[in-house]
């Protein structure tokens, strides 16, 4: 039976409900997985080669109860092939994420991406967590690996609102990750920064034990400069407005954008950080493929 297409569901009235986000993520993930060859990911019932101590957020189904009975200590079984990964999603909730395309804002698109990627991660037994920042708010849902936790994440995703600027590098960054744990960290942002506040934050996330992935969300009209002859742009964070003649500005804009993205990618790569530009009109299956590619690097 053909998997239902998700595009008709990408409307604010669907995206902004827990049931809607859950439905979109289920359709996208099931559609993607049905198109893959036989999965090589770890499943229950495999032989295990080693153990490690239980950590908060670990899936209790992986606890070895016999080891607990013998030693009085909690141990997690690790597979020879693959072990559980802690996945953390950080969402840029500054005002520039209000930019819309086809009625969907960048923040709403970030919600969709997090819902889909965390659904895939949960299916693999990974622990998922959610963080969102702007100058006023700091949302933190520390990683766990059960369905109830996933539902809570979806609810929190809907509570996030975009406003103000990105906060100064502060204690919030230190509260996001555990430097001693193997982690896969995704930062969803439009990379709009006044100076280098986002770049500094991203750099602070990288440790010897984690993989940090920046997903730069861009609208198709931003990437292609596909506007009418004359358009007024407004800076969503400062309120500054500029009127632009599209025909005169297009070539220069596209060249400047290309150069800026190239510089961003090169700078992050030099710090061991992956960078992807993800268009809002791209297929969501591409994000799942990106996720699996980055996850493999941790194992």
Secondary structure as a PSIPRED ss2 file (coil, helix, strand):
# PSIPRED VFORMAT (PSIPRED V4.0)

   1 X C   1.000  0.000  0.000
   2 X C   1.000  0.000  0.000
   3 X C   1.000  0.000  0.000
   4 X C   1.000  0.000  0.000
   5 X C   1.000  0.000  0.000
   6 X C   1.000  0.000  0.000
   7 X H   0.000  1.000  0.000
   8 X H   0.000  1.000  0.000
   9 X H   0.000  1.000  0.000
  10 X C   1.000  0.000  0.000
  11 X C   1.000  0.000  0.000
  12 X H   0.000  1.000  0.000
  13 X H   0.000  1.000  0.000
  14 X H   0.000  1.000  0.000
  15 X H   0.000  1.000  0.000
  16 X C   1.000  0.000  0.000
  17 X C   1.000  0.000  0.000
  18 X H   0.000  1.000  0.000
  19 X H   0.000  1.000  0.000
  20 X H   0.000  1.000  0.000
  21 X H   0.000  1.000  0.000
  22 X H   0.000  1.000  0.000
  23 X H   0.000  1.000  0.000
  24 X H   0.000  1.000  0.000
  25 X H   0.000  1.000  0.000
  26 X H   0.000  1.000  0.000
  27 X H   0.000  1.000  0.000
  28 X H   0.000  1.000  0.000
  29 X H   0.000  1.000  0.000
  30 X H   0.000  1.000  0.000
  31 X H   0.000  1.000  0.000
  32 X H   0.000  1.000  0.000
  33 X H   0.000  1.000  0.000
  34 X H   0.000  1.000  0.000
  35 X C   1.000  0.000  0.000
  36 X C   1.000  0.000  0.000
  37 X C   1.000  0.000  0.000
  38 X C   1.000  0.000  0.000
  39 X C   1.000  0.000  0.000
  40 X C   1.000  0.000  0.000
  41 X C   1.000  0.000  0.000
  42 X C   1.000  0.000  0.000
  43 X C   1.000  0.000  0.000
  44 X C   1.000  0.000  0.000
  45 X C   1.000  0.000  0.000
  46 X C   1.000  0.000  0.000
  47 X C   1.000  0.000  0.000
  48 X E   0.000  0.000  1.000
  49 X E   0.000  0.000  1.000
  50 X E   0.000  0.000  1.000
  51 X E   0.000  0.000  1.000
  52 X E   0.000  0.000  1.000
  53 X E   0.000  0.000  1.000
  54 X C   1.000  0.000  0.000
  55 X C   1.000  0.000  0.000
  56 X C   1.000  0.000  0.000
  57 X C   1.000  0.000  0.000
  58 X C   1.000  0.000  0.000
  59 X C   1.000  0.000  0.000
  60 X H   0.000  1.000  0.000
  61 X H   0.000  1.000  0.000
  62 X H   0.000  1.000  0.000
  63 X E   0.000  0.000  1.000
  64 X C   1.000  0.000  0.000
  65 X H   0.000  1.000  0.000
  66 X H   0.000  1.000  0.000
  67 X H   0.000  1.000  0.000
  68 X H   0.000  1.000  0.000
  69 X H   0.000  1.000  0.000
  70 X H   0.000  1.000  0.000
  71 X H   0.000  1.000  0.000
  72 X C   1.000  0.000  0.000
  73 X C   1.000  0.000  0.000
  74 X C   1.000  0.000  0.000
  75 X E   0.000  0.000  1.000
  76 X E   0.000  0.000  1.000
  77 X E   0.000  0.000  1.000
  78 X E   0.000  0.000  1.000
  79 X E   0.000  0.000  1.000
  80 X C   1.000  0.000  0.000
  81 X C   1.000  0.000  0.000
  82 X C   1.000  0.000  0.000
  83 X C   1.000  0.000  0.000
  84 X C   1.000  0.000  0.000
  85 X C   1.000  0.000  0.000
  86 X E   0.000  0.000  1.000
  87 X E   0.000  0.000  1.000
  88 X E   0.000  0.000  1.000
  89 X E   0.000  0.000  1.000
  90 X E   0.000  0.000  1.000
  91 X E   0.000  0.000  1.000
  92 X E   0.000  0.000  1.000
  93 X C   1.000  0.000  0.000
  94 X C   1.000  0.000  0.000
  95 X H   0.000  1.000  0.000
  96 X H   0.000  1.000  0.000
  97 X H   0.000  1.000  0.000
  98 X H   0.000  1.000  0.000
  99 X C   1.000  0.000  0.000
 100 X E   0.000  0.000  1.000
 101 X E   0.000  0.000  1.000
 102 X C   1.000  0.000  0.000
 103 X C   1.000  0.000  0.000
 104 X E   0.000  0.000  1.000
 105 X E   0.000  0.000  1.000
 106 X H   0.000  1.000  0.000
 107 X H   0.000  1.000  0.000
 108 X H   0.000  1.000  0.000
 109 X H   0.000  1.000  0.000
 110 X H   0.000  1.000  0.000
 111 X H   0.000  1.000  0.000
 112 X H   0.000  1.000  0.000
 113 X H   0.000  1.000  0.000
 114 X H   0.000  1.000  0.000
 115 X H   0.000  1.000  0.000
 116 X H   0.000  1.000  0.000
 117 X H   0.000  1.000  0.000
 118 X H   0.000  1.000  0.000
 119 X H   0.000  1.000  0.000
 120 X H   0.000  1.000  0.000
 121 X H   0.000  1.000  0.000
 122 X H   0.000  1.000  0.000
 123 X H   0.000  1.000  0.000
 124 X C   1.000  0.000  0.000
 125 X C   1.000  0.000  0.000
 126 X C   1.000  0.000  0.000
 127 X E   0.000  0.000  1.000
 128 X E   0.000  0.000  1.000
 129 X E   0.000  0.000  1.000
 130 X E   0.000  0.000  1.000
 131 X E   0.000  0.000  1.000
 132 X E   0.000  0.000  1.000
 133 X E   0.000  0.000  1.000
 134 X C   1.000  0.000  0.000
 135 X C   1.000  0.000  0.000
 136 X C   1.000  0.000  0.000
 137 X C   1.000  0.000  0.000
 138 X E   0.000  0.000  1.000
 139 X E   0.000  0.000  1.000
 140 X E   0.000  0.000  1.000
 141 X E   0.000  0.000  1.000
 142 X E   0.000  0.000  1.000
 143 X E   0.000  0.000  1.000
 144 X E   0.000  0.000  1.000
 145 X C   1.000  0.000  0.000
 146 X C   1.000  0.000  0.000
 147 X H   0.000  1.000  0.000
 148 X H   0.000  1.000  0.000
 149 X H   0.000  1.000  0.000
 150 X H   0.000  1.000  0.000
 151 X H   0.000  1.000  0.000
 152 X H   0.000  1.000  0.000
 153 X H   0.000  1.000  0.000
 154 X H   0.000  1.000  0.000
 155 X H   0.000  1.000  0.000
 156 X H   0.000  1.000  0.000
 157 X H   0.000  1.000  0.000
 158 X H   0.000  1.000  0.000
 159 X H   0.000  1.000  0.000
 160 X C   1.000  0.000  0.000
 161 X C   1.000  0.000  0.000
 162 X C   1.000  0.000  0.000
 163 X C   1.000  0.000  0.000
 164 X C   1.000  0.000  0.000
 165 X C   1.000  0.000  0.000
 166 X C   1.000  0.000  0.000
 167 X C   1.000  0.000  0.000
 168 X C   1.000  0.000  0.000
 169 X C   1.000  0.000  0.000
 170 X C   1.000  0.000  0.000
 171 X H   0.000  1.000  0.000
 172 X H   0.000  1.000  0.000
 173 X H   0.000  1.000  0.000
 174 X H   0.000  1.000  0.000
 175 X C   1.000  0.000  0.000
 176 X C   1.000  0.000  0.000
 177 X C   1.000  0.000  0.000
 178 X C   1.000  0.000  0.000
 179 X C   1.000  0.000  0.000
 180 X C   1.000  0.000  0.000
 181 X C   1.000  0.000  0.000
 182 X C   1.000  0.000  0.000
 183 X E   0.000  0.000  1.000
 184 X E   0.000  0.000  1.000
 185 X E   0.000  0.000  1.000
 186 X E   0.000  0.000  1.000
 187 X E   0.000  0.000  1.000
 188 X E   0.000  0.000  1.000
 189 X E   0.000  0.000  1.000
 190 X C   1.000  0.000  0.000
 191 X C   1.000  0.000  0.000
 192 X C   1.000  0.000  0.000
 193 X C   1.000  0.000  0.000
 194 X C   1.000  0.000  0.000
 195 X C   1.000  0.000  0.000
 196 X C   1.000  0.000  0.000
 197 X H   0.000  1.000  0.000
 198 X H   0.000  1.000  0.000
 199 X H   0.000  1.000  0.000
 200 X H   0.000  1.000  0.000
 201 X H   0.000  1.000  0.000
 202 X H   0.000  1.000  0.000
 203 X H   0.000  1.000  0.000
 204 X H   0.000  1.000  0.000
 205 X H   0.000  1.000  0.000
 206 X C   1.000  0.000  0.000
 207 X C   1.000  0.000  0.000
 208 X C   1.000  0.000  0.000
 209 X C   1.000  0.000  0.000
 210 X E   0.000  0.000  1.000
 211 X E   0.000  0.000  1.000
 212 X E   0.000  0.000  1.000
 213 X E   0.000  0.000  1.000
 214 X E   0.000  0.000  1.000
 215 X E   0.000  0.000  1.000
 216 X E   0.000  0.000  1.000
 217 X E   0.000  0.000  1.000
 218 X E   0.000  0.000  1.000
 219 X C   1.000  0.000  0.000
 220 X H   0.000  1.000  0.000
 221 X H   0.000  1.000  0.000
 222 X H   0.000  1.000  0.000
 223 X H   0.000  1.000  0.000
 224 X H   0.000  1.000  0.000
 225 X C   1.000  0.000  0.000
 226 X C   1.000  0.000  0.000
 227 X C   1.000  0.000  0.000
 228 X C   1.000  0.000  0.000
 229 X C   1.000  0.000  0.000
 230 X E   0.000  0.000  1.000
 231 X E   0.000  0.000  1.000
 232 X E   0.000  0.000  1.000
 233 X E   0.000  0.000  1.000
 234 X E   0.000  0.000  1.000
 235 X C   1.000  0.000  0.000
 236 X C   1.000  0.000  0.000
 237 X C   1.000  0.000  0.000
 238 X C   1.000  0.000  0.000
 239 X C   1.000  0.000  0.000
 240 X C   1.000  0.000  0.000
 241 X E   0.000  0.000  1.000
 242 X E   0.000  0.000  1.000
 243 X E   0.000  0.000  1.000
 244 X E   0.000  0.000  1.000
 245 X E   0.000  0.000  1.000
 246 X H   0.000  1.000  0.000
 247 X H   0.000  1.000  0.000
 248 X H   0.000  1.000  0.000
 249 X H   0.000  1.000  0.000
 250 X H   0.000  1.000  0.000
 251 X H   0.000  1.000  0.000
 252 X H   0.000  1.000  0.000
 253 X H   0.000  1.000  0.000
 254 X H   0.000  1.000  0.000
 255 X H   0.000  1.000  0.000
 256 X H   0.000  1.000  0.000
 257 X H   0.000  1.000  0.000
 258 X H   0.000  1.000  0.000
 259 X H   0.000  1.000  0.000
 260 X H   0.000  1.000  0.000
 261 X H   0.000  1.000  0.000
 262 X H   0.000  1.000  0.000
 263 X H   0.000  1.000  0.000
 264 X H   0.000  1.000  0.000
 265 X H   0.000  1.000  0.000
 266 X H   0.000  1.000  0.000
 267 X H   0.000  1.000  0.000
 268 X H   0.000  1.000  0.000
 269 X H   0.000  1.000  0.000
 270 X H   0.000  1.000  0.000
 271 X C   1.000  0.000  0.000
 272 X C   1.000  0.000  0.000
 273 X C   1.000  0.000  0.000
 274 X E   0.000  0.000  1.000
 275 X E   0.000  0.000  1.000
 276 X E   0.000  0.000  1.000
 277 X E   0.000  0.000  1.000
 278 X E   0.000  0.000  1.000
 279 X E   0.000  0.000  1.000
 280 X C   1.000  0.000  0.000
 281 X C   1.000  0.000  0.000
 282 X C   1.000  0.000  0.000
 283 X C   1.000  0.000  0.000
 284 X H   0.000  1.000  0.000
 285 X H   0.000  1.000  0.000
 286 X H   0.000  1.000  0.000
 287 X H   0.000  1.000  0.000
 288 X H   0.000  1.000  0.000
 289 X H   0.000  1.000  0.000
 290 X H   0.000  1.000  0.000
 291 X H   0.000  1.000  0.000
 292 X H   0.000  1.000  0.000
 293 X H   0.000  1.000  0.000
 294 X H   0.000  1.000  0.000
 295 X H   0.000  1.000  0.000
 296 X H   0.000  1.000  0.000
 297 X C   1.000  0.000  0.000
 298 X C   1.000  0.000  0.000
 299 X C   1.000  0.000  0.000
